[in-house]
Amino acid sequence: MTVMPAMEPAPARTALRRHYLMCRPEHFAVTYAINPWMDPAAGADAARAVAQWEALRAAYLRLGHEVSLIEPVAGLPDMVFAANGALVVGGRVYGARFTHAERRAEGPAYAAWLRANGFGEVREPEHVNEGEGDFLTLDHVILAGTGFRTEIAAHQEAQEFLGRPVVTLRLVDPRFYHLDTALFPLDGGNVAYFPGAFSPGSRAVLERLFPEAVVADERDAAVLGLNAVCDGRNVVINAEAEGLIGALREHGYDPVPVDLSELRKAGGGPKCCTLELRG
C-alpha cells in the first residue's frame, strides 16, 4: 500500500485594518472608449453600478476597514475608479497625471481632497501616471506598470519622492492596461498575477521576486479577477474568478466575492474603486 504524504496546512493569514478612499458612481456612464473594455454603444446601467459599488463599500466595512468618500464630480464618469487618483505611501502623496483628456481633471480633484484631509505633502507629477492603477505597494518595494498608460519616467519620479525602490514591469496585453488589472499584492511580501499580461523579462522578474506567488490563468484574468484587494487575509474579488478564488482558499486566504459586472463595462473592478491611504 502506498502512503501519500500529508499535505501541509496553509499558513495562518493575518488581516490588517486599512483606510480606503472611494467615490460613489453617481455620474458613472460609458460615453467614450479609452480601453478595450469600453463600448459606448453597449451603455451601462447607472443605478445598478451604484448598487454594486455600495455592496463593495459594505464589504470593506464588514471586514473592519475605514472608508472615506470623495465627492463625485459631474462630467467625470470614471472618477469612481479612485485607485487611479494618486499613490499614497507613508503619508506622502504622489499625484496622478492622466493619459487621456477625458480623465485629466480627476488628478487635481483627488489631490485637493487629500490636501484637505491631512495629507500635506502632495507631489504634482511631471510625468504621466495613473496612481495605484500602475503603482502597487508592498513592504519593501513598489511594483510599477508601464506599456499603456504610465511612463517609465514616472516610476523614477515616484522613487525619488517616496524613497522606496520601484520595480518596472512592462504590460503587453491591452486588456490589462493597468498593472492592477493583472496583479495584486496578497500581503507585504507576495502577490497574485497573470503571467500572460507581462513581457518575458517582466515575467522573469516576477518569478524571481515572488517564487511563492499565486498564479492566475487567462480565464480568471479575463473577468478582471486580478483587480482585487487583499488585507493580508481577506481578498475582495470579482465573483466570476472561480478558479482564482479556489486557489486563494488553498493558500489560506479568505475570498470575499463581489459583483461589479456593471463597472467592468468601463474596465474596473474592486481595486479600481479603491485607493489605499497609507499613513
N, C-alpha and C positions, 0 to 999 in steps of 0.2 A: 504494500500500500504506500502510495506517495503522499507525504505530508506537505501540504502547501505552507509556505512561511506566512505568518500572520502579518497583515498589513499594519503599518504603524499608523496610529491615530493622527488626524490632522492637528497641528499645534493650536493652542488656545489663542484666540484673537482678542485684541483689546480695542474697544471703541473710544475715541477721543471726542469730546464735545467741540463742535465747530461753530463759527459765526459766518453766516451766508448773507449775501445781498441778492435780492431778487426784484424783478419788475413785472407787475401784473400785465398780461397781454390785452389791455383794453383796446388797443389800436392795431392788434395783430391782423395781418392780411398778407396774401401773396399777390402782390401787384407788379412785381418785376422778377427777373431771374438773374441771380448772381452766383448760383452754384447749381450742380446737376439735379438737385432735389426739387428745385423750384419750378413750378409750371403755372403761370398766371391764369391760363385757360381752365385749369382744374379748380382754382379757387380754394378757399378754406372756410371752415365754419368757425367764426369768431367766438360764439357762445360756447361751443364745445372745447375750443382751445383754452378758454378761461377756466372751465370746469376741470380740465385735465391739469392745468397749472395749479389750481387750488388743491387738487389731490396731491401733487408733488410737494407743495409747501406743507400740507398737513402731515405728510410722511416725515419730513425733516423735524417738525415739531414733536411728533410722537417719539422720535428717536432721541429727543432731548437737546436738539441743536437750537441755536438762536438764529432767527431770520429777521433781517431788516429789509425794508422796502424802499425803493426809489420810485418817485412819481413818474408814470409813463408820460411821454411827450407825443402829442398828436403829430402825425406825419412821419413818425419813426416806427414803422410796423415791426422791425426786428429788434427794437430795444428790449424786448422780453429776453433776449439772449444775453443776459447780464455778464456771463463769463468773458465776453469779448470786450467789456468796458474798461478793463485795467488788469494789472498784475499787482497784488498787494502781498508784500513779504516783510516781516519784522516791523510792521507799522509804516513802511515806506511804500509809495505808490508810483509805479511806472505806468504812465498813462497810455491810452490807445490812440492810434492814428490809422483810420480805416483805409482799406484799398479802394473801395467803391464809393462814389459820391453819395449814393443813396443812404449810406450809414455814417458819413463823416461827422454829423452833428452829435452822434452818440458819445464820442470820446469826451468832448467838453462837458456834456451833461453828467457823465459818471464822475469826471474829475471834480466838478463843482460839488456834487453830493459828498464825495469823500473828504474834500476840504471842510465842508460844513459840518461834518460828523467826526471831527477829531483827527483826521489824517492830514497833518500839516505839511508833510514833506511829499509833495506831488511833483513828479518829473514830467514836464511836457516833452514828448518824444520828438526827436528829429527824424526818425526813420519809421517807415510803415510797419505797424504791428497790430495784432488784434487780440491783445490781452491774453487771458487764460485760454483762449481758443488755441493759441500756439505756444504758450508757456505753462508747463506743468511742474509743480514744485514738490520735491522730495526732501528728505532730511539734509542731505549734503550736496545736492545738485539740482539744477533746474534743467529739464528737458525742453528743447525749443524746436518747433517745427518750421520748415520753410519749403518752398516749392510752388505754392499757390497764393498765399496772402502775405505772410510776414517776411520781411527782408532779413538776410543774414546780418546786415549791419545793426539791426535792432537787437539781435542776440548779444552782440558786443556791447551795445549801449546799455542794455539791461544788466549785464555782468558788471560793468564799471559802476553803475549806480547802486546796485543792490549788494555788491561784494560777495556774490555767490557764483560758483562755477556754472557755466551754461554749456550744455552739450547740444550741438546742432544735429538734427535728424531731418533728412530730406524725404518729403512725401511725393509719391509719383502717380497716384490714382486720384483723378479729380473728384470722385465720390467722397474721398476723405481729404477734404480741402483744408481742414484744420487738424492739428495734432490731436485735439481732444475728441475727434471722431474715430481715431484709430488706436488710442492708448489711454489708459487711466492709471494713476497711482493706486495701489492697494493699501499701502502704508508708507512709511517714510523711506523704505528701502527696497520695495518691489513694485512691479507693475503687471498689468494685463495688456496685451496688444495683439493686433492683427498683422502678421509679417508682410502680407501682400500689399499693404499700403506704403511700404518703405522701399527706398533704393537698396541694392545689395550691400553697399557699405554701411548704411544705417542699420540694416538688419544685423549685420555682424557686430556693430557696436552694442545693440540691444542684447544680443546673445551673450556678449562678454560682460556687460554691466549687470544683467539680470538673468543668471542661469536658472533660477527657480521661478521665472515668470509664468503666469497663466497665459497660454497661447490660444487665441480665438480663431475660429475658421471663418471663411468668407460668408457663409450663411448668416452667422450671428453679427458679423461686421456690417452686412448689408441692411440690417434693421437698426443700425446705429447702436448696437449692443455695447460698443466700447465707449460711448458717450455717457459714462456712468460716474457716480460719485460714491467714494468709499471713505468711511470714517475710521478705518482700521479693522472693523469687523463687519459692519452692515454695508451692503452695496445696493444703492438705489439705481435700478437698471431697467431698461425697456423690457417689458414682459415678453416680447416676441423672441428675445435672445435665449431660447430654451437650452441650447447646448452649453452656452457660456454660464448660464445660471447653474446648471448641474455641475460644471467644472469648479465653479466657485465654492459650491457646497462641499465638494470633495476636498477642497483645500482649507476648509474650516471657516469660510465666510458665510454670512447670513444675507442672502439676496432679498431685496425688497422690491418686487416687480411693480412697475407703474406703467400706465398707458399714456403716452404722449404722441400718439399717432397723428394728431392734427398739427402739432407743432413740427413734426417731422416733415411735413409738406414744405417747410422752409429750410430743412436741413438741420433741425435742432432736436436735442434730447435732454435728459436730466442735467448733464453737466453744462450744456449751453445755457441753461436757465439759471445757473448758479455760480456766482462769483464768491470765492472764499476770502474773507477778511482776516488776514493773519497778523496778529499783534496789535 
